[in-house]
């Protein structure tokens, strides 16, 4: 090494050493000052300060929020309005193997039965009997489907906690989640078996379990099915103990069932009173028709009596709907 280059090399090494010492001494202070100012700004603005190590939690929270947002959009749509359930979906949710054609044939048969009932049994004219038949044809199939749908949903909610317990025990023993769902799809009672079989079929066709579970609330629109889809979606994105989450969900579903039974027991007196009040006009009318038929016949033979009957039936319907709304508790 030449004598002219030696001072330059010493200067370069000294500068690098000094820069390293200054960096080592002041870097923590600079970082600390930046974090302190960030925390002061967050406190002053009312936001929760971001502490060291919270970025991972923030990412997990963001993934949870994304999963919840996706499930909410599937239920309500992107505009935030709840989607109208189509006829075919209502038939599917009721567990009926009908087509739209079968539904319409059932409606026509109901309309014909209502027309014959009005003409033969009640002795009404063709025009009133036709109106009664049309109303009966529109009402009867929808009531039947809605009744079957409500009963199927109730059975699903009753059987879901046992299915969740099976999954929890299977996961704790080391079985994959897909195998646990296959066991439920093969051995659980209806309608849990059919719904989990649909999840397994979707997974077999190439969908992930989270995406297949998200479709469950569409086929079974109850809060418990939404809870299950949320748990599976969150666990697939952010990890965590699946057995613990499903165990907590099973407890929540059982507690909701207990609350529902308690509400039914507490509202049974109000329901009985509503049934008595609703049946009282028919009982009094039947008794008067048996005791004084000429007195009651004026309501059917006179135009004013017909108007009174129609107005009374309308206000009776309004009263029944109001009482039904008063004793129907949602939770």
C-alpha positions in Angstrom: 0.0 0.0 0.0 1.4 3.4 -1.0 2.0 6.2 1.5 -0.4 8.5 -0.3 -3.3 6.1 0.0 -2.8 5.2 3.6 -4.3 8.4 5.1 -7.3 8.1 2.8 -8.0 4.6 4.0 -7.6 5.6 7.7 -10.1 8.5 7.1 -12.6 6.1 5.4 -12.4 3.6 8.2 -12.7 6.3 10.9 -15.8 7.8 9.2 -17.5 4.4 8.8 -16.8 3.6 12.5 -18.1 6.9 13.7 -21.2 6.5 11.6 -21.8 3.1 13.0 -21.4 4.3 16.6 -23.8 7.2 16.0 -26.3 4.9 14.4 -26.1 2.5 17.3 -26.5 5.2 19.8 -29.3 7.3 18.3 -31.4 4.8 16.4 -33.3 3.6 19.5 -34.0 7.2 20.5 -35.2 8.1 17.0 -37.5 5.0 16.9 -38.8 5.7 20.4 -39.5 9.3 19.6 -41.4 8.2 16.5 -43.5 5.7 18.4 -44.1 8.2 21.2 -45.3 10.9 18.8 -47.5 8.3 17.1 -49.1 7.3 20.5 -49.5 10.9 21.5 -51.2 11.6 18.2 -53.5 8.6 18.6 -54.5 9.5 22.1 -55.1 13.1 21.1 -57.4 12.0 18.3 -59.2 9.4 20.4 -57.9 6.4 18.5 -56.4 3.4 20.2 -52.6 3.6 19.9 -50.8 0.9 18.0 -48.4 -0.9 20.3 -45.4 -2.9 19.2 -46.5 -6.4 18.1 -50.0 -5.3 17.4 -49.6 -5.4 13.6 -50.2 -9.1 13.6 -53.4 -8.7 15.6 -54.5 -5.9 13.2 -54.0 -8.2 10.2 -55.9 -11.0 11.9 -58.7 -8.6 12.8 -58.8 -7.4 9.2 -59.1 -10.9 7.9 -62.0 -11.5 10.3 -63.7 -8.4 9.2 -63.3 -9.4 5.6 -64.9 -12.8 6.3 -67.8 -11.2 8.1 -68.3 -8.7 5.3 -68.4 -11.5 2.7 -70.9 -13.5 4.6 -73.1 -10.4 5.1 -73.0 -9.6 1.4 -74.0 -13.1 0.5 -77.0 -12.7 2.8 -78.1 -9.2 2.0 -76.3 -8.3 -1.2 -73.9 -5.5 -1.9 -76.5 -2.8 -1.5 -77.2 -3.9 2.1 -80.8 -4.8 1.5 -81.9 -8.3 2.4 -82.4 -10.4 -0.6 -85.9 -11.7 -1.5 -86.1 -15.4 -1.2 -87.2 -17.0 -4.5 -89.9 -19.6 -4.7 -87.5 -22.4 -5.7 -85.2 -21.5 -2.8 -88.1 -21.6 -0.3 -89.1 -25.0 -1.6 -85.5 -26.1 -1.2 -85.4 -24.8 2.3 -88.7 -26.6 3.1 -87.1 -29.9 2.1 -89.6 -30.5 -0.6 -88.7 -32.1 -3.9 -91.1 -29.9 -5.8 -90.6 -27.9 -9.0 -92.3 -24.7 -9.8 -94.8 -26.6 -11.9 -95.7 -28.8 -9.0 -96.2 -25.8 -6.8 -98.5 -24.2 -9.4 -100.5 -27.4 -9.8 -101.0 -27.6 -6.1 -102.2 -24.0 -6.1 -104.7 -24.7 -8.9 -106.0 -27.7 -7.0 -106.4 -25.6 -3.9 -108.2 -22.9 -5.8 -110.6 -25.5 -7.3 -111.2 -27.0 -3.8 -111.9 -23.6 -2.4 -114.3 -22.8 -5.2 -116.2 -26.0 -4.6 -116.2 -25.5 -0.8 -117.6 -22.0 -1.2 -120.4 -23.1 -3.7 -121.4 -26.4 -2.2 -120.8 -26.0 1.6 -121.3 -22.2 2.0 -123.9 -21.7 -0.8 -122.2 -18.6 -2.2 -122.7 -17.3 -5.7 -120.3 -17.9 -8.6 -118.5 -14.5 -8.3 -117.9 -14.6 -4.5 -117.0 -18.3 -4.8 -114.5 -17.5 -7.5 -112.9 -14.8 -5.4 -112.8 -17.2 -2.4 -111.2 -19.9 -4.6 -108.5 -17.6 -6.0 -107.6 -16.5 -2.5 -107.5 -20.0 -1.2 -105.4 -21.1 -4.2 -102.9 -18.3 -3.6 -102.8 -18.8 0.2 -102.8 -22.6 0.7 -99.6 -23.6 -1.1 -97.6 -20.7 0.4 -98.8 -21.5 3.9 -97.9 -25.2 3.4 -94.4 -24.4 2.1 -93.7 -21.8 4.8 -94.9 -24.2 7.5 -92.7 -27.0 6.3 -89.8 -24.6 6.0 -90.2 -23.3 9.6 -90.4 -26.9 10.9 -87.3 -27.9 9.0 -85.4 -24.9 10.3 -86.5 -25.7 13.9 -85.3 -29.3 13.6 -82.0 -28.1 12.2 -81.4 -25.8 15.1 -82.3 -28.6 17.6 -79.9 -31.1 16.0 -77.0 -28.7 15.3 -75.4 -28.7 18.8 -75.0 -32.5 18.7 -73.4 -32.3 15.3 -71.0 -29.6 16.5 -70.0 -31.8 19.5 -69.2 -34.6 17.1 -66.9 -32.3 15.1 -65.2 -31.0 18.3 -64.5 -34.5 19.5 -63.2 -35.6 16.1 -60.9 -32.6 15.7 -59.6 -33.1 19.2 -58.8 -36.7 18.4 -56.8 -35.6 15.3 -59.3 -36.2 12.5 -59.4 -33.6 9.7 -62.4 -31.3 9.6 -63.6 -32.7 6.3 -63.7 -36.3 7.7 -65.8 -35.1 10.7 -68.2 -33.4 8.3 -68.4 -36.6 6.2 -69.3 -38.5 9.4 -72.2 -36.1 10.1 -73.3 -36.2 6.5 -73.6 -40.0 6.8 -75.0 -40.5 10.4 -76.7 -37.3 11.6 -80.5 -37.0 11.6 -82.3 -34.9 9.1 -82.1 -32.1 8.1 -78.5 -31.7 9.5 -77.4 -34.7 7.4 -78.7 -33.2 4.1 -77.2 -29.8 4.8 -73.8 -31.2 5.8 -73.9 -33.5 2.8 -74.3 -30.5 0.6 -71.2 -29.0 2.2 -69.2 -32.2 1.7 -70.4 -32.4 -2.0 -69.3 -28.8 -2.6 -65.9 -29.6 -1.0 -65.6 -32.7 -3.2 -66.2 -30.6 -6.3 -63.2 -28.4 -5.5 -64.5 -25.7 -3.2 -62.7 -25.0 0.1 -64.5 -25.9 3.3 -64.8 -22.2 4.2 -66.5 -21.4 0.9 -68.8 -24.5 1.1 -69.8 -23.5 4.7 -70.6 -20.0 3.7 -73.3 -21.4 1.4 -75.0 -23.0 4.4 -76.9 -19.9 5.5 -78.4 -19.5 2.0 -80.0 -23.0 2.3 -80.8 -22.7 6.0 -81.4 -19.0 6.9 -81.1 -19.2 10.6 -78.6 -17.4 12.9 -77.0 -20.7 14.0 -76.1 -21.6 10.5 -74.6 -18.1 10.0 -72.6 -18.5 13.2 -71.2 -21.8 12.0 -70.2 -20.3 8.6 -68.5 -17.4 10.4 -66.5 -19.7 12.6 -65.3 -21.9 9.7 -64.4 -18.8 7.6 -62.5 -17.1 10.4 -60.6 -20.2 11.3 -59.5 -20.8 7.7 -58.2 -17.3 7.4 -56.7 -16.4 10.8 -56.1 -19.8 12.3 -56.8 -20.6 15.9 -58.3 -23.5 17.8 -61.1 -24.9 15.8 -62.3 -27.3 18.5 -62.5 -24.5 21.1 -64.4 -22.2 18.7 -66.9 -24.9 17.7 -67.3 -25.9 21.3 -68.1 -22.3 22.3 -70.5 -22.2 19.3 -72.3 -25.4 20.5 -72.7 -23.8 24.0 -74.1 -20.6 22.4 -76.6 -22.6 20.3 -77.8 -24.6 23.3 -78.2 -21.4 25.3 -80.2 -19.9 22.5 -82.4 -22.9 22.5 -83.0 -22.6 26.2 -83.8 -19.0 25.8 -86.3 -19.8 23.0 -88.0 -22.4 25.2 -88.2 -19.9 28.1 -89.7 -17.3 25.9 -92.3 -19.8 24.6 -93.2 -20.7 28.2 -93.5 -17.1 29.3 -95.6 -16.2 26.3 -97.9 -19.2 26.5 -100.5 -17.3 28.6 -100.6 -14.5 26.1 -101.0 -17.0 23.2 -103.8 -18.7 25.0 -105.6 -15.4 25.6 -105.1 -14.5 21.9 -106.6 -17.8 20.8 -109.6 -17.4 23.1 -110.2 -13.8 22.0 -109.9 -14.9 18.3 -112.3 -17.8 18.7 -114.9 -16.0 20.8 -116.7 -14.2 17.8 -117.1 -17.5 16.0 -118.3 -19.3 19.1 -120.9 -16.6 19.8 -122.0 -16.5 16.2 -122.4 -20.3 16.1 -124.4 -20.2 19.4 -126.7 -17.4 18.0 -127.2 -19.3 14.8 -128.3 -22.3 16.8 -130.6 -20.4 19.1 -132.0 -17.8 16.8 -131.2 -18.6 13.1 -133.6 -15.9 11.8 -131.7 -13.3 13.7 -128.3 -14.3 12.3 -129.7 -14.9 8.8 -130.0 -11.2 8.2 -126.2 -10.9 8.1 -126.2 -13.3 5.0 -129.4 -12.3 3.2 -129.1 -8.5 3.4 -126.5 -6.4 1.6 -125.9 -4.4 4.8 -125.4 -7.6 6.7 -122.8 -8.7 4.1 -121.0 -5.4 4.5 -121.0 -5.8 8.3 -119.6 -9.3 8.0 -116.9 -8.2 5.6 -115.9 -5.2 7.8 -116.0 -7.5 10.9 -113.8 -10.1 9.2 -111.3 -7.4 8.1 -111.0 -5.9 11.6 -110.8 -9.3 13.1 -107.9 -10.1 10.9 -106.2 -6.9 11.9 -106.6 -7.7 15.5 -105.3 -11.2 15.1 -102.2 -9.9 13.3 -101.6 -7.3 16.0 -101.9 -9.9 18.8 -99.6 -12.2 16.9 -97.0 -9.4 16.5 -97.2 -8.6 20.2 -96.5 -12.2 21.3 -93.8 -13.0 18.7 -90.5 -12.4 20.4 -87.3 -12.2 18.4 -83.8 -12.6 20.0 
